[in-house]
Structure formats: structure tokens, C-alpha cells
């Protein structure tokens, strides 16, 4: 579940949870708002212990 707010320069996504994956949330937000840029994503993304890169 997410709320997408469209602004003339970009969009913002406010999420309730991140079970569908942050990539899917971003892609869907860009699709429904018609924006080509997402300025910010705020919410519960369940990234408490992300995997270490490197």
C-alpha cells in the first residue's frame, strides 16, 4: 500500500509496508503519476538488516 504525491518537478511515495519490494513500489509510482523521477520514498520498507555489499 502506498500513497503517491505528484509535484511538477517530481513525485513522492509514502508507503505503509515494503512487502512488494521497493523497486516495484517505485516503478508503479512512476507509472501512475506519469513522472519520470521519484524525489523521495518514505515509510516502512523492512530494511532493518540489509545485506552487506562489497
Number of C-alpha atoms within 10 A of each C-alpha: 11 17 14 20 13 18 12 6 10 16 21 20 20 16 17 13 16 17 12 10 11 17 10 12 23 19 13 14 23 20 11 10 17 12 15 13 15 20 12 11 18 13 12 14 16 12 9 7 6 7 7 5 4 3
